[in-house]
């Protein structure tokens, strides 16, 4: 039994991103394409997203231009490829508050949003610091944080503190404190809705950028494989490695079940198609009775 269909939906991309930002220590090794994506999780009862992309105007657009982002398309255009509208979305899990994940909250009027308390609180704190410490805000649109606070005012923001099971049936939330960000969160989908699941998928947010973070050579000595954390951490790479171990443990160390949202090579592992807008849809799994959107 599979409760949910899971699709990774590309909405824009950076064609040339420093590899050292993806793999810690990969200095002077050139560039990689970095897709910008969110994840659609759909069942007969729920339409959920992990993250919502960035706000392509004002400071969000300034950040996108700074990072070299191209080919942005709105959530309405992207979700339409799967027969979904923004109004259909009832639940959104925010992995962290970087601009490319937390920008389009206003596009989803019927959704309840989930974020870690340590994430939203600490970005408010970081905004108050002197400009000489502004490096911490390098990938954050302060307007997104304010929009998040407004969601709380509207009673549509659920601020959680740590791990929570069965937020939706078979869907659990987990925190990696002081890692990529203050309170980065990953989403575990137990697609058979069993406590001891044999069909687990982990949606890693930015705790993992590519499969090489999980299974690369990691510049290791005397080991075949080694976790290599992502290059950007407001917290520590140590905490990123510890979070990676927890995510891998949840899937029985089956690396293909830990989904890196920024991974261009999802197409090598999962069925995919390229839309007319030249954006990729990756079909991670299908719910029982669901129809493929890529074939």
Beta strands, then each sheet from edge to edge (+ up, - down):
strand 1: 5-18
strand 2: 31-42
strand 3: 47-50
strand 4: 69-70
strand 5: 91-93
strand 6: 112-116
strand 7: 157-160
strand 8: 164-168
strand 9: 171-177
strand 10: 183-190
strand 11: 200-203
strand 12: 258-259
strand 13: 271-274
strand 14: 280-285
sheet 1: 4+ 1- 2+ 3- 5- 6- 7-
sheet 2: 4+ 1- 14+ 13-
sheet 3: 8+ 9- 10+ 11- 12-
end
